[in-house]
Amino acid sequence: MIEPDPRAPVIIGVGQVARHPVGDNEVRNAADSVTLMAEAVELALADCGSGDWRARVDTMAVVGGLWRYRDPAALVASECGIEPSRTVHSSFGGQMPIHLLGALSDRVHSGEIDVAVLTCGENNLSRRAQRKLGIEVARRIEPGTSRVENFGPPLDMGDATAVERGAELPRNSYAIFDSALRYRNGETLEESRDRSAALWAGYAAVAVDNPHAADRKGMTAAQIRGARADNRFVSWPYTKAMCANNNVDHGGAIVITSDETADRLGVSEDQRVYPQHCVVSNDTASLIGRYEVASAPGLAAAGAVLQSMIGDLNDVEHLDLYSCFPSMAALTAEVLGIDTDRALTVTGGLAFAGAPLNFAAGESLIGMVRRLRDDPGAWGLVQGNGGHASKHALAAYSTSRPCEPHRIRTVEHNSPVRQAADPDTSGGATLDGVTVEYDRQGPLRAVGLVRFGDGTRTWATSTDQNLMRACTEVECVGQPIEVTSGTFSL
């Protein structure tokens, strides 16, 4: 019989807030991001039980967001009347909530941390509404004495060429990724759109029962797929309903400590959810370097390691697969061997639940904690994904005590890569992926990932109306094209 590990990290409290300000008065008085985080922290501390948790918090950690604060954790702690000895601020990336919680778990196990709070929040919805009303909200003044710990490397979303040609925009890169999946799988354009819409309808159905979700209407596949005034194309084949929604006023928080501290302060057994395993990996920052566009070797490697520890991932009772765009969820299900006919989320995902920038996986984890408390002994898997399918985090959780000490496993792989071509290279090439970017007036430009005869790649665009129409009506991926200094033609 394995003796319980007194330093086993355990999640003991979660809290979440969602605001939907309507009317000019509510917009004017809407809570800022710090207040949203502080409210979530208060709820998470209350969720821990009757112990004096506020006095025991020694670490306040914040997942990076759209604010310009150097140490947002210090502001949140001050608002909550907490005096942590350590504040942490992560870099960007949708994998960060899972990765950072895994790192905090390791430090709890080593004894470096007693009680940590992980939080994030954004008031993107009300901030946009305030701008429309001409309201300027004063930025909070930060204490000059804070000594924040920065966690994680900067997130690379693209160089100057990618920015100029639209490839740094996730809505474009993931749509291009989708086109490569479609081509590789031999789907027609319409079959591919049907697949994405059906996948997303499953997420929408879960959001109906999530009281914190931004969109609880429960859109059908036909409604998700169909382009109309309130669901226009954004990056073909993606309509607005298929895209990540960060336009929310949300806050979330998670409290983690050790089993022995939870015992000392009387946390009930049915409150405890244990981080079991956390695996992180990387892929090429840009799709240019991905040898096969419709792939994520780092994700596959991480999945294989996790599977070696817990068995068939499709047997995990509760899942939350990252859902910024349909291509990511589709590829993840394929790589991890997950049946897409089952529920793939506990929240409704980024399109329907919505989330602060970089914190969708954090909201998923909060939802997973609640789900596992209601299903003792079951396991849950939560995925985080950052960049252009380039940063991966997979973690398993359960109310069962872990059988081995917690530690993050960083997985390396030696998959082949491609080199970037000079951005002004001209000549014959092959179209490896494509989307048509839209604005409110209609098609704006085609954005293509092009591969030259020597195997190098770059981004290219076109504003030719006939070419853009062709990219939405016939399969252009895999076709020979001509490239002239960043412009391509069929």
C-alpha positions in Angstrom: 0.0 0.0 0.0 1.3 3.4 -1.0 1.7 5.8 1.9 -0.1 9.2 1.3 2.3 12.0 0.4 1.7 14.9 2.9 3.2 17.4 0.4 1.0 16.2 -2.5 -0.4 19.4 -4.1 -4.1 19.8 -4.0 -6.6 22.3 -5.4 -9.0 23.3 -2.6 -10.8 26.3 -3.9 -12.0 27.8 -7.1 -13.9 31.0 -7.9 -15.3 32.6 -11.1 -17.1 35.8 -12.0 -18.8 36.9 -15.2 -20.2 40.3 -15.8 -22.4 41.4 -18.8 -22.7 45.2 -18.4 -25.6 46.7 -20.3 -26.6 50.3 -20.6 -24.4 53.4 -20.3 -24.5 53.5 -16.5 -23.4 49.9 -16.1 -20.7 50.4 -18.6 -19.4 53.5 -16.9 -19.2 51.7 -13.5 -18.0 48.4 -14.8 -15.3 46.6 -12.7 -11.8 46.7 -14.1 -9.6 43.6 -14.6 -8.0 43.9 -11.1 -11.4 44.0 -9.4 -12.7 41.1 -11.4 -9.6 39.0 -10.4 -10.0 40.1 -6.7 -13.7 39.1 -6.7 -12.7 35.7 -8.1 -10.0 35.3 -5.5 -12.5 36.1 -2.7 -14.8 33.4 -4.1 -12.0 30.9 -4.3 -10.9 31.6 -0.8 -14.4 31.2 0.5 -14.7 27.9 -1.4 -11.7 26.5 0.6 -13.8 26.4 3.8 -13.6 28.0 7.2 -9.8 28.0 7.6 -7.8 31.3 7.8 -6.6 31.0 4.2 -6.1 34.7 3.5 -3.3 34.8 6.1 -1.7 31.7 4.7 -1.4 32.7 1.1 2.3 33.2 0.4 2.1 33.2 -3.5 -0.2 35.2 -5.7 0.2 34.4 -9.4 -1.4 36.0 -12.4 -1.6 34.7 -16.0 -0.6 37.5 -18.4 -3.3 39.5 -20.0 -4.1 42.7 -21.9 -3.3 45.1 -19.1 0.0 47.0 -18.9 0.7 46.3 -15.3 4.2 45.1 -14.4 2.9 43.3 -11.3 -0.8 42.7 -11.4 -0.6 40.1 -8.7 0.5 42.8 -6.2 -2.6 44.9 -7.1 -4.9 41.9 -6.7 -3.4 40.9 -3.4 -3.7 44.5 -2.1 -7.4 44.6 -3.1 -8.0 41.3 -1.2 -6.0 42.3 1.9 -3.4 39.6 1.3 0.3 40.1 1.9 2.1 37.4 -0.1 5.8 36.9 0.1 5.9 36.2 -3.7 4.1 37.5 -6.7 4.3 35.9 -10.1 3.3 37.3 -13.6 3.3 34.9 -16.6 4.0 35.6 -20.2 1.3 35.1 -22.9 0.0 31.9 -24.2 -3.1 29.8 -23.9 -1.1 27.0 -22.3 0.0 29.2 -19.4 -2.8 28.4 -16.9 -2.0 24.7 -17.0 1.8 25.1 -17.2 1.9 27.7 -14.4 -0.4 25.7 -12.2 1.9 22.7 -12.8 4.9 24.8 -11.8 3.2 26.0 -8.6 2.2 22.4 -7.9 5.9 21.3 -8.1 6.8 24.2 -5.7 4.1 23.2 -3.2 5.4 19.6 -3.3 9.0 20.8 -2.6 7.9 22.9 0.3 8.8 26.2 -1.3 5.1 27.3 -1.4 2.5 26.7 1.3 -0.6 28.2 -0.3 -0.8 29.7 -3.8 -3.5 31.5 -5.7 -3.6 31.5 -9.5 -5.8 34.1 -11.1 -6.6 36.0 -14.2 -9.3 38.4 -15.4 -10.2 40.8 -18.2 -12.7 43.6 -18.7 -12.4 43.6 -22.5 -16.2 43.8 -23.0 -16.8 46.8 -20.9 -13.5 48.5 -21.9 -14.6 48.4 -25.6 -18.0 49.8 -24.6 -16.3 52.5 -22.6 -14.2 53.6 -25.5 -17.4 53.9 -27.6 -18.8 56.3 -25.0 -15.5 58.3 -24.9 -14.8 57.1 -21.3 -11.1 57.0 -20.2 -10.6 54.9 -17.1 -7.6 55.8 -15.1 -4.9 53.2 -14.9 -4.1 52.0 -11.4 -0.9 53.1 -9.8 1.4 50.3 -9.0 3.6 50.2 -5.9 7.2 50.9 -6.7 8.6 48.3 -4.3 7.1 45.1 -5.8 9.6 42.4 -6.9 7.6 40.3 -9.3 8.8 36.9 -10.6 8.2 36.6 -14.3 7.3 33.1 -15.5 7.7 31.8 -19.0 9.4 33.0 -22.2 7.8 35.6 -24.5 5.3 34.3 -27.0 6.4 34.5 -30.6 3.4 35.3 -32.8 5.2 36.2 -36.0 7.9 38.4 -37.5 7.5 41.6 -39.6 6.5 39.6 -42.7 3.9 37.6 -40.9 2.4 40.9 -39.4 2.4 42.6 -42.8 0.8 39.6 -44.5 -1.8 38.7 -41.8 -0.3 35.5 -40.7 0.3 36.6 -37.1 -3.5 36.8 -36.6 -4.7 33.5 -35.0 -8.0 33.6 -36.9 -5.9 33.4 -40.2 -3.3 31.0 -39.1 -5.8 28.5 -37.6 -8.0 28.8 -40.7 -4.9 28.0 -42.8 -4.2 25.1 -40.5 -7.8 24.0 -41.2 -7.3 24.1 -44.9 -4.2 21.9 -44.6 -6.2 19.4 -42.5 -8.9 19.3 -45.0 -6.5 18.7 -47.9 -4.6 16.0 -46.0 -7.8 14.2 -45.1 -9.3 14.4 -48.6 -12.4 16.3 -47.6 -14.3 18.6 -49.9 -14.7 22.2 -48.8 -18.3 21.6 -47.8 -17.4 18.4 -45.9 -14.8 20.3 -44.0 -17.2 23.1 -43.0 -19.7 20.5 -41.9 -17.1 18.8 -39.7 -16.2 22.1 -38.0 -19.8 23.1 -37.5 -20.7 19.7 -35.9 -17.7 19.8 -33.7 -18.6 23.4 -32.5 -22.2 22.5 -31.9 -21.0 20.1 -29.3 -19.2 22.8 -27.5 -22.2 25.2 -27.8 -24.5 22.6 -26.2 -22.3 22.4 -23.1 -22.2 26.2 -22.8 -26.0 26.2 -22.3 -25.5 24.8 -18.8 -22.6 27.0 -17.9 -23.8 30.0 -15.9 -20.6 31.9 -16.6 -20.7 31.4 -20.4 -20.8 34.4 -22.7 -23.1 32.6 -25.2 -25.7 30.1 -23.8 -28.0 30.1 -26.8 -26.9 26.6 -27.8 -26.3 27.3 -31.5 -26.9 24.4 -33.9 -24.4 23.2 -36.5 -26.4 24.9 -39.2 -26.5 28.2 -37.3 -22.7 28.0 -36.6 -21.9 27.2 -40.2 -24.2 29.7 -41.9 -22.9 33.1 -42.8 -25.3 36.0 -42.2 -25.3 39.6 -40.8 -24.7 38.5 -37.2 -22.4 35.6 -38.0 -20.3 36.9 -40.9 -17.2 35.1 -42.3 -14.1 36.2 -40.4 -11.4 34.0 -42.0 -12.8 31.5 -44.4 -14.1 28.9 -43.7 -14.6 30.3 -40.1 -17.6 32.3 -39.3 -17.7 34.5 -36.2 -19.3 31.7 -34.2 -16.3 29.5 -34.9 -13.7 32.0 -33.5 -12.4 32.5 -30.0 -14.3 35.0 -27.9 -12.1 37.2 -25.6 -14.7 40.0 -25.6 -15.8 39.2 -22.0 -15.7 40.6 -18.5 -14.5 37.5 -16.6 -12.3 36.6 -13.7 -11.2 33.3 -12.3 -9.1 32.0 -9.4 -7.7 28.7 -8.1 -6.2 28.0 -4.7 -3.7 25.2 -4.3 -1.8 23.9 -1.3 -0.5 20.7 0.1 -2.4 17.8 1.6 -0.9 18.4 5.0 -1.9 22.0 5.1 -5.4 21.1 3.9 -5.6 18.6 6.7 -4.4 21.1 9.3 -7.0 23.7 8.3 -9.8 21.2 8.0 -10.5 21.0 4.3 -13.1 18.3 3.6 -12.1 15.4 1.4 -14.9 16.2 -1.1 -13.3 19.6 -1.8 -9.9 18.2 -2.9 -8.9 17.8 -6.5 -5.3 16.6 -7.1 -3.0 17.6 -10.0 -1.8 14.2 -11.2 0.4 14.8 -14.1 1.4 17.8 -16.3 3.2 17.5 -19.6 4.4 20.5 -21.7 6.0 20.7 -25.1 6.7 23.0 -28.0 6.3 23.1 -31.8 7.6 25.6 -34.3 6.5 29.1 -33.5 5.3 29.6 -37.1 3.6 27.3 -39.5 6.3 28.1 -41.9 8.7 25.8 -40.0 6.2 23.0 -39.6 7.4 20.2 -41.9 3.8 19.0 -42.5 1.4 21.9 -41.9 -1.4 19.8 -40.6 0.6 18.5 -37.7 1.8 19.3 -34.2 4.6 16.8 -33.3 5.1 18.4 -29.9 1.5 17.8 -29.0 1.7 14.2 -30.2 4.9 13.7 -28.1 3.2 15.2 -25.0 0.1 13.0 -25.6 2.2 9.9 -25.9 4.0 10.6 -22.6 0.7 11.3 -20.8 -0.8 8.1 -22.2 2.2 6.1 -21.0 1.4 7.3 -17.5 -2.4 7.0 -17.3 -3.5 4.8 -20.3 -5.8 5.4 -23.2 -6.7 9.1 -23.1 -10.1 8.4 -24.6 -10.9 6.5 -21.4 -10.5 9.7 -19.3 -14.0 10.4 -18.0 -14.0 14.2 -18.4 -12.2 16.2 -21.1 -11.6 19.8 -22.0 -9.8 20.1 -25.3 -8.6 23.6 -26.2 -11.0 25.3 -28.6 -9.7 28.5 -29.9 -10.7 27.4 -33.4 -12.1 24.1 -34.8 -8.8 23.1 -36.4 -7.1 22.9 -33.0 -9.8 20.8 -31.4 -9.9 18.5 -34.5 -6.2 18.0 -34.6 -6.0 17.4 -30.8 -8.7 14.8 -31.0 -7.0 13.0 -33.8 -3.5 13.1 -32.2 -4.7 12.0 -28.7 -7.1 9.4 -30.1 -10.2 11.1 -28.7 -13.7 10.2 -30.0 -15.3 13.5 -31.2 -18.8 12.1 -30.6 -18.3 12.5 -26.9 -18.3 15.7 -24.9 -15.0 17.5 -25.4 -15.4 20.3 -23.0 -16.8 21.1 -19.5 -17.3 24.8 -20.1 -18.4 25.4 -23.7 -15.0 26.5 -25.0 -13.6 29.8 -26.2 -16.2 30.4 -28.8 -19.2 30.1 -26.4 -18.0 30.2 -22.8 -15.5 32.9 -23.7 -12.5 33.7 -21.6 -9.9 36.4 -20.8 -6.9 36.3 -23.2 -4.7 33.4 -22.2 -7.0 32.1 -19.5 -9.5 29.8 -21.4 -7.6 26.7 -20.0 -7.9 28.3 -16.5 -11.6 28.6 -16.8 -11.7 25.0 -18.1 -9.7 23.9 -15.0 -12.1 25.7 -12.7 -15.0 23.9 -14.5 -13.1 20.6 -14.3 -12.6 20.9 -10.5 -16.3 21.3 -10.1 -17.0 18.4 -12.4 -14.6 16.1 -10.6 -16.0 17.0 -7.2 -19.4 15.8 -8.5 -17.8 12.6 -9.7 -15.4 11.3 -7.1 -12.7 9.0 -8.3 -13.1 10.1 -12.0 -10.3 11.7 -13.9 -10.2 14.9 -16.0 -7.9 16.0 -18.8 -7.4 19.7 -19.5 -5.5 21.0 -22.5 -3.8 24.4 -23.0 -2.6 25.7 -26.3 -0.6 28.8 -27.2 0.6 30.6 -30.3 0.0 29.0 -33.6 -0.5 25.5 -32.2 3.0 25.9 -30.9 2.8 25.8 -27.1 1.2 22.7 -25.5 0.2 21.7 -22.0 -1.7 18.6 -21.0 -2.6 17.9 -17.4 -4.7 15.2 -15.6 -6.6 15.8 -12.4 -8.6 13.6 -10.0 -10.1 13.5 -6.5 -8.0 10.4 -6.0 -4.6 10.9 -4.3 -1.7 10.7 -6.7 0.5 7.6 -6.7 3.7 9.4 -7.4 5.2 12.9 -6.6 4.0 15.7 -8.9 6.5 17.1 -11.4 6.1 18.8 -14.7 7.5 16.8 -17.6 8.9 18.8 -20.5 8.9 16.7 -23.7 11.4 17.2 -26.4 11.2 15.9 -30.0 13.4 16.0 -33.1 10.8 16.4 -35.8 12.1 17.8 -39.1 11.4 21.5 -39.8 11.4 23.7 -42.9 13.3 26.9 -43.4 11.9 30.3 -44.2 12.3 31.7 -47.7 13.3 35.2 -48.3 10.0 37.2 -48.1 10.6 38.6 -51.5 11.3 35.3 -53.3 9.5 35.0 -56.6 8.8 32.0 -58.8 6.8 28.8 -59.0 5.5 27.4 -55.7 2.9 25.1 -54.1 0.1 26.4 -51.9 0.3 24.5 -48.6 -2.6 26.3 -46.9 -4.9 29.3 -47.5 -7.7 31.4 -46.0 -9.6 34.4 -47.1 -9.7 37.2 -44.5 -12.9 39.2 -44.3 -13.9 42.6 -42.8 -17.4 43.8 -42.4 -17.7 44.7 -46.0 -16.6 41.4 -47.4 -13.5 39.6 -48.6 -10.3 41.6 -47.8 -7.4 39.4 -49.0 -6.3 35.8 -49.4 -3.5 34.8 -47.1 -1.5 31.8 -48.3 1.4 29.6 -46.9 3.5 29.0 -50.0 6.3 26.4 -50.5 9.0 26.8 -53.1 10.8 24.0 -54.9 13.7 24.0 -52.5 11.2 23.3 -49.6 11.4 26.8 -48.1 8.2 28.7 -47.2 6.9 32.2 -46.8 3.6 34.0 -46.5 1.9 35.5 -49.5 -1.3 37.4 -50.1 -3.7 38.3 -52.9 -6.5 40.8 -53.3 -7.6 39.5 -56.6 -11.4 39.0 -56.4 -11.4 35.9 -58.7 -8.7 34.2 -56.7 -10.4 34.9 -53.4 -13.7 33.5 -54.8 -11.8 30.4 -56.0 -10.3 29.8 -52.6 -13.9 29.5 -51.1 -15.3 27.4 -54.0 -12.7 24.9 -55.1 -9.7 23.2 -53.5 -6.7 25.4 -54.0 -4.4 23.8 -51.4 -1.8 21.6 -53.1 -2.1 23.5 -56.3 0.8 25.1 -58.2 0.9 28.9 -57.9 3.1 31.8 -59.0 4.6 34.1 -56.3 5.9 37.6 -57.0 7.4 39.3 -54.0 4.8 38.3 -51.5 1.8 38.2 -53.9 0.5 34.9 -55.2 -1.7 33.9 -58.2 -3.2 30.6 -59.3 
